[in-house]
Amino acid sequence: MKIVAYRHHGQAGVGLLSSDLKTVTPFDLPENVRSLGALPIIEALAGGAALPPTLAPLALNDVHIGAPLPKPRRNIFCVGKNYHAHAREFAGSGFDSSAAAGDIPKAPIFFSKVPESVIGPTDSIQLPIGVSEAIDYEAELAVIIGQGGKGIMTSDAMQHVWGYTIINDVTARDWQSRHSQWLLGKSFDTFCPMGPWLVSADECDGSDTRVRCFVNGELRQDASTTDLIFNIATLIETLSAGITLYPGDVIATGTPVGVGIGFKPPKYLKSGDVVRVEIDGIGALENPVR
């Protein structure tokens, strides 16, 4: 199942994407519910409800695709340094406030991005001119929680995964370093491209899929989620030990080696760049930089 959020003739919609990616079948929902994207659908399914009734299909080319969760219920949970090669890359960059504890973390490093940073899969990443000129990209697989809970064990954790989407964890590196924490530099407006849709766990194996990032057609990142230091089940167990997880919560699982800061000199994003993130089994984000 693929759930897509969109706008059609100026109206918000959410529906099921066809297997050939050519049409979307809208759910028959009130406007205030449709504006929340896939969140009400995930919540309803987690509560045991059936999918809502549907309307006549629309051609996908006739709608503007938005972020599948345009208004997340709360901050997006993110994981730092969760691929071995990237952990070493970042620890040696001079921007890692956790480097004193070693290159490879002994427990998952969590931070978050505010919900207002979310934009759609083709929307523009806005450079904060005069605020930061060290803007970086980070291609990431994001987990969508289905059934919520607290104290979830690793053996049960994957049963709590509804599915997956893609996130570009855009980052102001100088703010990340200056403030010795990651919330501010990760949460600027437009710093969380998301999409292009949600894919249910029965159609995508998040534990074994390929993550790639291109900047202006140049391949920068290319790795498999089999290389995660802390797998998805471990991340869910760690988060839920003290925090209740809810349907629709988002966990970004970390980025592979090849971010801009890893180059000498760094390859920061600049106006006119186009960043494309692809994950097998899901699709792609392609966001211009303005």
C-alpha positions in Angstrom: 0.0 0.0 0.0 1.2 3.5 -0.9 -0.5 6.5 0.6 0.1 9.9 -1.1 -0.9 13.4 0.0 -1.5 15.9 -2.7 -3.3 19.1 -3.9 -5.8 19.1 -6.7 -7.3 22.4 -7.9 -6.1 24.0 -4.7 -7.7 21.4 -2.4 -5.8 19.0 -0.1 -6.3 15.3 -0.7 -4.9 12.0 0.4 -5.4 8.6 -1.3 -4.0 5.3 -2.4 -1.4 5.3 -5.1 -1.9 2.6 -7.9 0.8 0.0 -8.3 1.8 1.4 -11.7 2.2 4.9 -10.1 -0.1 6.4 -12.6 -3.3 7.2 -10.5 -4.3 8.1 -7.0 -7.7 7.0 -5.6 -8.7 9.7 -3.1 -10.2 8.9 0.3 -13.6 10.5 0.9 -12.6 12.7 3.9 -13.5 16.2 5.2 -11.1 19.0 4.2 -9.7 19.4 7.7 -8.8 15.7 7.8 -7.3 15.7 4.3 -5.0 18.5 5.2 -3.2 16.2 7.7 -2.1 13.9 4.9 -1.7 10.2 5.8 -1.7 10.7 9.6 -5.5 10.1 10.1 -5.3 7.0 7.9 -2.4 5.6 9.9 -4.2 6.4 13.2 -7.4 4.7 12.0 -5.6 1.6 10.8 -3.7 1.3 14.1 -7.1 1.5 15.9 -8.4 -1.4 13.9 -10.6 0.6 11.5 -10.9 -0.1 7.8 -9.7 2.2 5.1 -12.1 5.1 4.4 -14.4 5.0 1.4 -12.9 6.3 -1.9 -13.7 8.5 -4.8 -13.0 8.4 -8.5 -9.3 8.0 -9.4 -7.2 11.0 -10.5 -4.2 10.9 -12.8 -1.0 11.3 -10.7 0.2 13.8 -13.3 -2.8 16.0 -12.6 -2.0 16.5 -8.9 0.8 18.2 -7.0 2.4 15.7 -4.6 3.1 17.0 -1.1 4.8 15.6 2.0 2.8 12.5 3.1 2.8 13.8 6.7 2.7 17.6 6.1 1.9 18.3 9.8 3.6 15.6 11.9 2.0 15.2 15.4 5.3 16.2 17.0 9.1 16.4 16.3 10.6 13.9 14.0 13.0 11.5 15.9 16.4 11.4 14.2 19.5 9.3 14.7 23.0 10.6 14.3 26.1 8.6 13.2 24.2 5.4 12.4 26.3 4.1 9.5 29.9 3.0 10.3 31.6 4.9 7.5 29.6 8.1 8.1 30.3 7.9 11.8 34.0 8.0 11.1 33.5 10.7 8.4 31.6 12.9 10.8 33.8 12.3 13.8 36.8 13.5 11.8 35.0 16.6 10.4 35.6 18.9 13.4 31.8 19.5 13.7 30.9 16.5 15.9 30.2 17.5 19.5 30.1 13.8 20.4 33.5 12.9 18.9 35.1 12.7 22.3 33.1 9.5 23.1 34.7 7.8 20.0 33.9 7.5 16.3 31.3 4.7 16.6 28.6 5.4 19.2 28.0 2.8 21.9 24.2 3.7 22.0 22.0 5.4 19.5 22.4 9.2 19.3 18.9 10.8 19.1 18.0 14.4 18.2 14.9 15.8 16.5 13.6 18.1 13.8 10.6 20.4 14.4 7.4 19.5 12.4 7.5 22.9 10.7 10.7 22.0 8.8 8.8 19.5 6.6 8.3 20.2 2.9 7.2 18.1 0.0 9.2 15.9 -2.4 9.7 18.6 -5.0 9.5 21.8 -2.9 12.5 24.1 -2.7 15.1 23.9 0.1 15.5 27.6 1.1 19.1 28.7 2.0 19.1 30.9 5.1 21.2 33.7 3.6 22.9 35.7 6.3 22.2 33.0 8.9 24.3 30.1 7.6 26.3 29.2 4.5 27.2 25.7 5.5 24.1 23.8 4.4 24.5 20.1 4.0 22.3 17.2 2.8 21.6 13.8 4.4 19.7 11.0 2.7 17.7 8.9 5.1 15.2 6.1 5.4 12.4 7.1 7.7 10.3 4.6 9.7 6.6 5.3 10.2 5.1 3.9 13.4 1.8 2.1 13.1 0.8 0.6 16.4 2.1 2.7 19.2 3.4 1.7 22.6 5.9 2.0 25.4 8.6 -0.4 26.5 8.6 -2.2 23.2 11.2 -5.0 23.0 13.4 -5.5 19.9 11.7 -8.9 19.4 8.3 -7.2 18.9 9.5 -3.8 17.5 9.0 -4.5 13.8 5.3 -5.3 14.4 5.0 -1.6 15.4 6.3 -0.4 12.0 3.5 0.7 9.6 5.9 1.5 6.8 8.5 3.9 5.4 9.2 7.1 3.6 12.3 9.2 2.6 13.7 12.2 4.4 16.5 14.5 3.5 17.9 15.7 6.9 19.1 19.1 5.7 21.6 20.6 8.2 23.3 23.9 9.0 26.7 22.5 10.0 28.0 25.7 11.5 24.9 25.9 13.8 25.3 22.2 14.7 28.9 22.9 15.8 28.4 26.4 17.4 25.5 25.3 19.7 27.0 21.9 20.6 23.6 20.3 19.9 21.7 19.4 16.8 18.1 20.6 17.1 18.6 24.2 15.9 20.8 23.4 12.8 18.5 20.6 11.8 15.2 22.4 12.2 15.3 25.5 9.9 12.3 26.1 7.7 12.3 23.7 4.7 15.1 21.5 6.2 13.0 18.3 6.0 12.0 17.3 2.5 9.8 14.2 2.9 8.1 11.7 0.6 7.2 11.1 -2.1 4.6 8.9 -0.3 4.3 6.3 2.5 5.0 2.7 1.6 3.6 -0.1 3.9 6.1 -2.5 5.4 4.7 -5.4 3.4 5.9 -3.6 0.2 9.3 -2.4 1.4 12.0 -4.1 3.5 13.5 -1.2 5.4 16.1 -3.5 7.0 17.6 -4.3 3.6 17.2 -1.5 1.0 19.5 0.9 -0.8 19.9 4.6 -0.1 21.4 7.0 -2.6 21.8 10.7 -2.9 22.8 12.8 -6.0 23.6 16.5 -6.1 23.3 17.9 -9.6 23.5 14.3 -10.9 26.7 13.5 -9.1 26.3 10.4 -6.9 27.4 11.4 -3.3 25.8 8.7 -1.1 25.2 5.0 -1.8 24.7 2.5 1.0 22.4 -0.3 2.2 20.4 -0.2 5.4 22.0 -3.5 6.3 25.0 -1.3 7.3 23.1 0.5 10.1 25.0 0.4 13.4 21.7 0.2 15.3 18.9 -1.5 13.4 15.3 -0.3 13.3 14.2 -2.6 16.1 16.9 -1.4 18.4 16.0 2.2 17.6 12.3 1.6 18.5 13.2 -0.3 21.7 15.5 2.6 22.7 13.0 5.3 22.0 10.0 3.6 23.6 11.9 2.7 26.8 10.9 6.1 28.2 8.8 7.7 25.5 5.4 6.5 24.4 5.3 6.1 20.6 2.1 7.0 18.7 0.8 6.0 15.3 2.3 8.3 12.7 5.5 9.0 14.6 8.5 9.3 12.3 12.0 7.9 13.0 14.8 9.0 10.6 17.4 6.2 10.8 20.6 8.1 9.9 22.6 8.9 6.8 25.4 7.1 5.0 28.9 8.3 4.2 29.2 11.0 1.5 27.7 14.1 3.1 29.0 17.4 1.9 31.1 18.0 5.1 33.1 14.8 4.4 34.8 16.3 1.3 38.0 18.4 1.4 36.9 21.2 1.0 33.3 20.6 2.1 30.7 20.5 -0.7 27.9 22.6 0.8 24.7 23.2 -1.0 24.4 26.4 -3.0 21.5 28.1 -4.8 20.7 26.3 -8.1 21.7 22.9 -6.8 19.2 20.0 -7.2 19.3 17.2 -4.5 17.8 13.9 -5.4 17.4 11.1 -2.7 16.4 7.6 -3.9 15.5 4.6 -1.8 14.7 1.3 -3.4 11.1 0.2 -2.8 9.9 3.7 -2.1 10.8 6.3 -4.8 12.7 9.6 -4.8 12.8 13.1 -3.6 14.1 15.8 -5.9 14.4 19.3 -4.3 15.9 22.4 -5.9 18.0 24.7 -3.6 17.0 28.4 -3.7 
